[in-house]
Amino acid sequence: MLRTNRPVWLGAVLLLAAAAAFAHPDADQEAVRLLAYRFAAGLVDNRVDEVAATLAADGRFMGATRDQYLDRMKTGANDPSGVLLEYATFEPVDGGIRISPIVIEIDKGSFRLPVSAVAVRRDGEWRLTSLDRANEFPEALKPKGLAEIVDTQPIAFALVDARTQAPVFARVHIEDASGGYWPPRGHQKNIRVGWREDVGGDVKIAGQTYAYVEPAFVADLPLGEYTVTIDKGMEYAPATSKFVVAAEPASHTLAIERTVDMNKDGWYSGDTHVHFLSDHSALLELRAEGLNVVNVLATRWGELITNAQDVTGAPSRLSLPDGIVYFNEETRHGYLGHAVLHRLKSLVYPLSWGGPTEGVYGESDYPPMAVQADKTHAQGGLVTWAHFPFPGAEAAVDIALGKIDSVDLFTWGDAFADQPSPTGSGMVAGSVAAWYAFLNTGFGLPVTAGTDKMLNVQVTGSVRTYARVDGRFSYDRWLEAIRGGRTFVTTGPIVAMSVNGKPIGSTLALEHGAKVDVVADVRAAFDRYPIDALEIVANGKVVAIARNDGGASTLHLEHSFVPTESAWIAVRAHGSKTLPYQVWPLLGPAGVGIPAMAHTSPTYVVLDGAPIRSPDDARKLAASVDSLIDWAKTHGSYRSDAQRAEVVSLYERAKRVYTAM
């Protein structure tokens, strides 16, 4: 079995399997086995010279001459992703041996072509003289349980809001009595879940496959009993219905109940960080998950560039008044950091740089991230530090110099827990603690959040930003709400906060002795988003807590105090149970899911005009800039001494901001 480039160990397995196919192995049969393996290996690796050495000059191969067949290989069209020889038998024919079926896999097995080859010995050497479609197909590879190969009835479905009866988009999972999944028309039964594989339109959650559908859709189903599950983001309760498919076509109307309407209160949600979706798929998933903004990001991964042609400098033309798809950019350096660039008129280059895995070998480490932020601001854009704080060597610099407008506080894993150091030097502060250090030194950084969706085991909008828009919703107003700090981020729980009656993101100018009254709430259906506690935080310290020992779905908390210094105040909610929405084992502990959690951006209390300051945090941040300066002087790769001096000077300017504190 050959599925990957140069599968050395598979060669041994292959030869053993082939040997079993011969009743009486001898030198000729051994030579033919090796010939088949050599042909298959060359085909998988697209090594034209290796395949050429196995083909007879006067042979016919898939209806073409030897030279024509090899020319097709050179174009790279339909390169096989695998060749299966384990099902082949080796049978004598007139003048040679037939090898059949050889199963050629295209696109990782989505298409399998069985072929038959004949090997003939000429002048003491075995060569393939023909390659044709095989009549037989291995029983073990034949598809099972697909609508295309069984008798079915077309079942029409309509999805509606339970209260208003308005049609709704959603994601659905249709399951038969034995637990088998049946997709709606236009969707696959067995979806891909690898990196950048068919991303969009379907998603797998905790082993169950869901299809994103419009309000009216059809599924072709065999006779029997079924259960359909409907889900629609954070503002609807999942619904389950049972039905029976009988001998006649039928239709079903399915209702799903809205539990909260955030748009009604001026809050609009978005996923800041999505990759690989088309505008059609992005809009479908936006509507099905109840989002208002999906931010699809162009970027570069080594030599691979994705979504760059989709960036037009405006929302996708498919966008709706309350649903915006915008193609923007993630600019990436593996050490300095990643940033999401919003509201771009044109791409900011370089898309990524600095060598693998963001760039390619030999690239320099210029420019600094600050330059990318400046180019974005020059277009009127907004800059978010992606999956804060990792990677983030330059974060302290860019925040000190006012280059960053928000940080994506939630993306992967538990934002409240310490994380393994990117350098392998132990555990370091997670995103919440890292963000608090900047707030404590007076930098008013709003929070945002996004999924960094790259696989079909991630749900668009399962990590999202809510921003409170003044007036009618628009993309620009949503970004201005982020810039103004009128946000909270969540993996499901809905949080609210007021300070002296003022909303999230406000600034209160008070005098010494003034009282501060904080009111906090969280709504989170406990069976879906179990929250352990609701907390009020001031200058990084929990000042009030409501524990959820009874498994309630709503919590309320009030706290009054007289501040002795200027402060930032925020509300957070957190649970210990892992939700199955952010899964990518490649990331280690952070890739096994994400807990139920939410956090508001701060409201600021300015006491007698004094700034918020923490000398301890300032010293730590200055030390991190020192490390970056040392890296730029000794390890960073630059094209000239002038570039290095420019970068060092920039970093030293940021350090002075912290030392002044």
RAHU-V226019 format. One record per backbone hydrogen bond with DSSP energy under -0.5 kcal/mol. CO is the residue of the C=O (numbers start at 1). NH is the residue of the N-H. E is the energy in kcal/mol with one decimal. If there is no record, write none. Layout:
co=CO nh=NH e=E
co=CO nh=NH e=E
This chain:
co=1 nh=3 e=-0.5
co=2 nh=83 e=-3.2
co=4 nh=7 e=-0.7
co=6 nh=8 e=-1.9
co=7 nh=11 e=-1.1
co=8 nh=11 e=-1.0
co=8 nh=12 e=-0.8
co=9 nh=13 e=-1.3
co=10 nh=14 e=-3.0
co=11 nh=15 e=-2.3
co=12 nh=16 e=-2.0
co=13 nh=17 e=-2.4
co=14 nh=18 e=-2.7
co=15 nh=19 e=-2.3
co=16 nh=20 e=-1.4
co=17 nh=21 e=-0.6
co=18 nh=21 e=-1.3
co=18 nh=22 e=-0.6
co=19 nh=22 e=-1.2
co=26 nh=30 e=-2.6
co=27 nh=31 e=-2.2
co=28 nh=32 e=-2.2
co=29 nh=33 e=-2.4
co=30 nh=34 e=-2.2
co=31 nh=35 e=-2.1
co=32 nh=36 e=-2.6
co=33 nh=37 e=-2.2
co=34 nh=38 e=-2.5
co=35 nh=39 e=-2.5
co=36 nh=40 e=-2.5
co=37 nh=41 e=-2.8
co=38 nh=42 e=-2.2
co=39 nh=43 e=-2.1
co=40 nh=44 e=-2.5
co=41 nh=45 e=-2.1
co=42 nh=47 e=-2.5
co=43 nh=46 e=-0.7
co=46 nh=48 e=-1.0
co=47 nh=51 e=-2.0
co=48 nh=52 e=-2.9
co=49 nh=53 e=-1.5
co=51 nh=54 e=-1.8
co=51 nh=55 e=-0.6
co=52 nh=55 e=-1.1
co=54 nh=128 e=-3.3
co=56 nh=59 e=-1.5
co=59 nh=66 e=-0.6
co=60 nh=62 e=-0.5
co=60 nh=131 e=-1.4
co=61 nh=64 e=-1.0
co=64 nh=61 e=-3.2
co=65 nh=69 e=-2.6
co=66 nh=70 e=-2.2
co=67 nh=71 e=-2.2
co=68 nh=72 e=-1.9
co=69 nh=73 e=-1.6
co=70 nh=74 e=-1.8
co=71 nh=75 e=-1.1
co=72 nh=75 e=-0.5
co=72 nh=76 e=-0.6
co=72 nh=77 e=-0.7
co=73 nh=76 e=-1.4
co=76 nh=79 e=-1.0
co=79 nh=107 e=-0.5
co=82 nh=105 e=-3.1
co=83 nh=2 e=-3.0
co=83 nh=85 e=-0.6
co=84 nh=103 e=-2.3
co=85 nh=88 e=-1.5
co=89 nh=91 e=-0.6
co=89 nh=100 e=-2.0
co=91 nh=98 e=-3.5
co=93 nh=96 e=-2.3
co=95 nh=121 e=-0.5
co=96 nh=93 e=-2.7
co=97 nh=119 e=-3.0
co=98 nh=91 e=-2.3
co=98 nh=100 e=-0.6
co=99 nh=117 e=-2.5
co=100 nh=89 e=-2.6
co=101 nh=103 e=-0.6
co=102 nh=104 e=-0.7
co=102 nh=115 e=-2.8
co=103 nh=84 e=-3.2
co=103 nh=105 e=-0.6
co=104 nh=113 e=-2.9
co=105 nh=81 e=-2.3
co=105 nh=82 e=-1.2
co=106 nh=110 e=-0.7
co=106 nh=111 e=-1.6
co=107 nh=110 e=-1.4
co=111 nh=106 e=-3.1
co=112 nh=114 e=-0.6
co=113 nh=104 e=-3.0
co=114 nh=134 e=-2.6
co=115 nh=101 e=-0.5
co=115 nh=102 e=-3.1
co=116 nh=132 e=-2.4
co=117 nh=99 e=-3.3
co=118 nh=129 e=-3.0
co=118 nh=130 e=-1.0
co=119 nh=97 e=-2.2
co=120 nh=122 e=-0.5
co=120 nh=127 e=-2.6
co=122 nh=125 e=-2.3
co=125 nh=122 e=-3.4
co=127 nh=120 e=-2.9
co=128 nh=56 e=-3.2
co=129 nh=60 e=-1.9
co=130 nh=118 e=-1.4
co=131 nh=62 e=-3.6
co=132 nh=116 e=-3.2
co=138 nh=141 e=-1.3
co=138 nh=142 e=-0.6
co=139 nh=142 e=-1.1
co=146 nh=149 e=-1.6
co=147 nh=150 e=-0.7
co=153 nh=155 e=-0.6
co=153 nh=221 e=-2.5
co=154 nh=156 e=-0.5
co=154 nh=250 e=-0.9
co=155 nh=219 e=-2.3
co=156 nh=252 e=-2.5
co=157 nh=217 e=-1.8
co=158 nh=254 e=-3.4
co=159 nh=168 e=-1.6
co=160 nh=256 e=-1.9
co=161 nh=165 e=-2.3
co=166 nh=161 e=-2.6
co=170 nh=213 e=-2.9
co=171 nh=231 e=-2.4
co=172 nh=211 e=-2.5
co=173 nh=175 e=-0.5
co=173 nh=229 e=-2.5
co=174 nh=182 e=-2.5
co=175 nh=227 e=-2.5
co=176 nh=179 e=-2.0
co=180 nh=176 e=-2.5
co=184 nh=187 e=-1.8
co=189 nh=191 e=-0.7
co=194 nh=197 e=-1.8
co=196 nh=198 e=-0.8
co=201 nh=212 e=-2.6
co=202 nh=200 e=-0.5
co=203 nh=205 e=-0.5
co=203 nh=210 e=-3.4
co=205 nh=208 e=-2.4
co=208 nh=205 e=-3.0
co=210 nh=203 e=-2.3
co=211 nh=172 e=-2.4
co=211 nh=213 e=-0.5
co=213 nh=170 e=-1.5
co=215 nh=159 e=-2.5
co=217 nh=157 e=-3.1
co=218 nh=185 e=-3.1
co=219 nh=155 e=-2.8
co=219 nh=221 e=-0.7
co=221 nh=153 e=-2.8
co=224 nh=245 e=-3.2
co=225 nh=177 e=-0.9
co=226 nh=243 e=-2.1
co=227 nh=175 e=-2.7
co=228 nh=241 e=-2.5
co=229 nh=173 e=-2.1
co=230 nh=239 e=-2.3
co=231 nh=171 e=-2.6
co=233 nh=232 e=-0.5
co=233 nh=236 e=-0.5
co=235 nh=259 e=-2.3
co=235 nh=260 e=-1.5
co=237 nh=257 e=-0.5
co=239 nh=230 e=-3.1
co=241 nh=228 e=-3.0
co=243 nh=226 e=-2.8
co=244 nh=246 e=-0.7
co=245 nh=224 e=-1.9
co=250 nh=156 e=-2.5
co=252 nh=158 e=-2.2
co=252 nh=254 e=-0.5
co=254 nh=160 e=-2.5
co=256 nh=162 e=-2.4
co=257 nh=237 e=-2.5
co=260 nh=262 e=-0.5
co=261 nh=265 e=-0.6
co=262 nh=265 e=-0.9
co=262 nh=267 e=-2.5
co=263 nh=266 e=-1.8
co=266 nh=469 e=-2.7
co=268 nh=467 e=-2.5
co=269 nh=292 e=-2.9
co=269 nh=293 e=-1.4
co=270 nh=272 e=-0.6
co=270 nh=465 e=-2.9
co=271 nh=295 e=-2.3
co=273 nh=452 e=-2.2
co=273 nh=453 e=-1.4
co=274 nh=297 e=-3.1
co=278 nh=282 e=-2.8
co=279 nh=283 e=-2.3
co=280 nh=284 e=-2.3
co=281 nh=285 e=-2.6
co=282 nh=286 e=-2.4
co=283 nh=287 e=-2.4
co=284 nh=288 e=-2.2
co=285 nh=289 e=-2.0
co=286 nh=291 e=-2.8
co=287 nh=290 e=-0.5
co=289 nh=234 e=-0.5
co=292 nh=324 e=-3.5
co=293 nh=271 e=-2.1
co=294 nh=296 e=-0.8
co=294 nh=326 e=-2.0
co=295 nh=274 e=-1.9
co=296 nh=298 e=-0.5
co=296 nh=328 e=-2.6
co=298 nh=330 e=-2.5
co=299 nh=306 e=-2.4
co=301 nh=304 e=-1.9
co=304 nh=301 e=-3.5
co=306 nh=299 e=-1.4
co=307 nh=310 e=-1.2
co=308 nh=311 e=-1.2
co=310 nh=312 e=-0.6
co=316 nh=319 e=-2.1
co=320 nh=323 e=-1.1
co=323 nh=320 e=-3.2
co=323 nh=325 e=-0.5
co=324 nh=294 e=-2.4
co=324 nh=326 e=-0.5
co=325 nh=316 e=-3.5
co=326 nh=296 e=-1.6
co=326 nh=328 e=-0.7
co=328 nh=298 e=-2.7
co=329 nh=331 e=-0.6
co=329 nh=341 e=-3.2
co=331 nh=339 e=-2.5
co=332 nh=353 e=-1.9
co=333 nh=337 e=-1.7
co=335 nh=393 e=-2.0
co=336 nh=394 e=-2.2
co=337 nh=333 e=-2.3
co=338 nh=386 e=-1.7
co=339 nh=331 e=-2.5
co=339 nh=341 e=-0.5
co=340 nh=342 e=-0.6
co=340 nh=384 e=-2.7
co=341 nh=329 e=-1.4
co=342 nh=382 e=-1.0
co=347 nh=349 e=-0.6
co=351 nh=332 e=-1.9
co=353 nh=334 e=-0.6
co=355 nh=358 e=-0.6
co=355 nh=359 e=-2.9
co=358 nh=302 e=-1.9
co=360 nh=363 e=-1.8
co=364 nh=354 e=-0.6
co=368 nh=371 e=-1.1
co=368 nh=372 e=-0.9
co=369 nh=373 e=-2.0
co=370 nh=374 e=-2.3
co=371 nh=375 e=-2.3
co=372 nh=376 e=-1.7
co=373 nh=377 e=-2.7
co=374 nh=378 e=-2.0
co=375 nh=379 e=-0.6
co=376 nh=379 e=-1.2
co=376 nh=381 e=-2.5
co=377 nh=380 e=-1.7
co=382 nh=342 e=-3.1
co=383 nh=405 e=-2.5
co=383 nh=406 e=-1.3
co=384 nh=340 e=-3.1
co=384 nh=386 e=-0.6
co=385 nh=388 e=-0.7
co=385 nh=408 e=-2.8
co=387 nh=390 e=-1.3
co=391 nh=338 e=-0.8
co=392 nh=395 e=-1.2
co=394 nh=398 e=-2.5
co=395 nh=399 e=-2.5
co=396 nh=400 e=-1.5
co=397 nh=401 e=-1.8
co=398 nh=403 e=-3.1
co=398 nh=404 e=-0.7
co=399 nh=402 e=-1.3
co=405 nh=446 e=-0.8
co=406 nh=385 e=-2.4
co=407 nh=409 e=-1.3
co=407 nh=448 e=-2.6
co=408 nh=388 e=-1.1
co=410 nh=450 e=-1.4
co=413 nh=415 e=-0.8
co=414 nh=417 e=-1.3
co=415 nh=432 e=-2.2
co=419 nh=428 e=-3.3
co=421 nh=424 e=-1.8
co=426 nh=421 e=-3.7
co=428 nh=419 e=-2.9
co=430 nh=434 e=-2.4
co=431 nh=435 e=-2.4
co=432 nh=436 e=-2.3
co=433 nh=437 e=-1.5
co=434 nh=438 e=-1.0
co=435 nh=438 e=-0.6
co=435 nh=439 e=-2.2
co=436 nh=440 e=-2.8
co=437 nh=441 e=-0.6
co=438 nh=441 e=-0.7
co=438 nh=443 e=-2.2
co=439 nh=442 e=-1.7
co=442 nh=444 e=-0.7
co=443 nh=445 e=-1.7
co=444 nh=446 e=-0.7
co=446 nh=407 e=-1.9
co=448 nh=409 e=-2.1
co=448 nh=410 e=-0.7
co=449 nh=272 e=-1.5
co=453 nh=275 e=-2.1
co=454 nh=196 e=-2.2
co=455 nh=458 e=-1.4
co=456 nh=204 e=-3.1
co=457 nh=583 e=-0.7
co=458 nh=460 e=-0.6
co=459 nh=462 e=-2.4
co=464 nh=490 e=-2.1
co=465 nh=270 e=-2.3
co=466 nh=488 e=-2.0
co=467 nh=268 e=-2.5
co=467 nh=469 e=-0.7
co=469 nh=471 e=-0.6
co=474 nh=478 e=-2.1
co=475 nh=479 e=-2.1
co=476 nh=480 e=-2.2
co=477 nh=481 e=-2.0
co=478 nh=482 e=-1.6
co=479 nh=483 e=-2.7
co=480 nh=484 e=-2.0
co=481 nh=486 e=-2.5
co=482 nh=485 e=-1.8
co=485 nh=487 e=-1.4
co=486 nh=468 e=-2.7
co=487 nh=601 e=-2.6
co=488 nh=466 e=-3.0
co=489 nh=599 e=-2.2
co=490 nh=464 e=-2.4
co=493 nh=492 e=-0.5
co=493 nh=495 e=-0.6
co=494 nh=523 e=-2.4
co=496 nh=521 e=-2.0
co=497 nh=504 e=-0.5
co=498 nh=519 e=-2.5
co=499 nh=502 e=-2.2
co=502 nh=499 e=-2.2
co=503 nh=506 e=-1.6
co=506 nh=604 e=-2.7
co=507 nh=509 e=-0.6
co=508 nh=510 e=-0.7
co=508 nh=606 e=-3.1
co=510 nh=608 e=-3.0
co=511 nh=514 e=-2.0
co=516 nh=518 e=-0.5
co=516 nh=561 e=-2.1
co=517 nh=500 e=-3.1
co=518 nh=559 e=-2.4
co=519 nh=498 e=-1.9
co=520 nh=557 e=-2.7
co=521 nh=496 e=-2.2
co=522 nh=555 e=-2.0
co=523 nh=494 e=-2.7
co=525 nh=528 e=-2.0
co=525 nh=529 e=-3.5
co=532 nh=548 e=-3.2
co=533 nh=574 e=-1.6
co=534 nh=546 e=-2.9
co=535 nh=572 e=-2.4
co=536 nh=543 e=-2.6
co=536 nh=544 e=-1.2
co=537 nh=570 e=-2.4
co=538 nh=541 e=-1.9
co=541 nh=538 e=-2.9
co=541 nh=543 e=-0.5
co=544 nh=536 e=-2.5
co=545 nh=547 e=-0.5
co=546 nh=534 e=-2.3
co=547 nh=549 e=-0.6
co=548 nh=551 e=-1.2
co=553 nh=524 e=-3.3
co=555 nh=522 e=-2.0
co=557 nh=520 e=-3.3
co=559 nh=518 e=-3.3
co=561 nh=516 e=-3.1
co=561 nh=563 e=-0.7
co=563 nh=513 e=-0.6
co=567 nh=605 e=-3.5
co=568 nh=539 e=-2.2
co=569 nh=603 e=-2.6
co=570 nh=537 e=-3.1
co=571 nh=600 e=-2.6
co=572 nh=535 e=-3.0
co=573 nh=598 e=-2.4
co=574 nh=532 e=-2.1
co=574 nh=533 e=-1.3
co=577 nh=596 e=-0.9
co=579 nh=582 e=-0.6
co=579 nh=594 e=-1.9
co=580 nh=206 e=-0.5
co=581 nh=459 e=-1.1
co=581 nh=583 e=-0.5
co=582 nh=593 e=-0.9
co=584 nh=587 e=-2.7
co=585 nh=588 e=-2.3
co=587 nh=590 e=-0.9
co=588 nh=591 e=-2.2
co=589 nh=592 e=-1.0
co=590 nh=413 e=-0.9
co=591 nh=584 e=-2.8
co=594 nh=579 e=-2.9
co=595 nh=597 e=-0.6
co=596 nh=575 e=-2.0
co=597 nh=491 e=-2.2
co=598 nh=573 e=-2.4
co=599 nh=489 e=-2.7
co=603 nh=569 e=-2.8
co=604 nh=508 e=-3.6
co=604 nh=606 e=-0.6
co=605 nh=567 e=-2.4
co=605 nh=607 e=-0.7
co=606 nh=510 e=-2.7
co=606 nh=608 e=-0.7
co=607 nh=610 e=-2.2
co=614 nh=618 e=-2.6
co=615 nh=619 e=-2.4
co=616 nh=620 e=-1.9
co=617 nh=621 e=-2.5
co=618 nh=622 e=-2.4
co=619 nh=623 e=-2.2
co=620 nh=624 e=-1.8
co=621 nh=625 e=-1.8
co=622 nh=626 e=-2.2
co=623 nh=627 e=-2.0
co=624 nh=628 e=-1.6
co=625 nh=629 e=-2.7
co=626 nh=630 e=-2.4
co=627 nh=631 e=-2.1
co=628 nh=632 e=-2.6
co=629 nh=633 e=-2.1
co=630 nh=634 e=-2.1
co=631 nh=635 e=-3.0
co=631 nh=636 e=-2.8
co=636 nh=638 e=-0.6
co=637 nh=365 e=-3.8
co=640 nh=644 e=-1.7
co=641 nh=645 e=-2.6
co=642 nh=646 e=-2.3
co=643 nh=647 e=-2.3
co=644 nh=648 e=-2.7
co=645 nh=649 e=-2.3
co=646 nh=650 e=-1.9
co=647 nh=651 e=-2.4
co=648 nh=652 e=-2.5
co=649 nh=653 e=-1.8
co=650 nh=654 e=-1.6
co=651 nh=655 e=-2.0
co=652 nh=656 e=-1.7
co=653 nh=657 e=-0.8
co=654 nh=657 e=-0.7
co=654 nh=658 e=-1.2
co=655 nh=659 e=-2.6
co=656 nh=660 e=-1.7
co=658 nh=661 e=-1.4
